[in-house]
Amino acid sequence: AAVTAAVTAAARASCVRSLRALRIDRADLLLMHWPPADDGLLIIAWAAMEALVAEGLVVSIGVANFSERRLRLLLDRARDTAGEGLAAGD
């Protein structure tokens, strides 16, 4: 629980700093450019990003540089924050 709270707080603080620096209220897209090495931390970090969408700070979230295994792991646990379904591209 402590790790989850710390990751969630850090993700929110980082997002808010970026929004302030850019002088915008909401980001259109937030990417996790590289996955954390630990699968559990990946799920926690993704949930923190989903919380940013739920809070209205970010419109869409996504990933880059994920292996197929890590992407499937994420897709199996991700919420459908947009209400439009989750999709994985090539």
Protein Blocks (a to p, Z undefined) as FASTA:
>chain_A
ZZmmmmmmmmmmmmmmmmmmnopabdfbdcdfbacfblklmmmmmmmmmmmmmnopafbd
cdehiafklmmmmmmmpccfkonopaddZZ
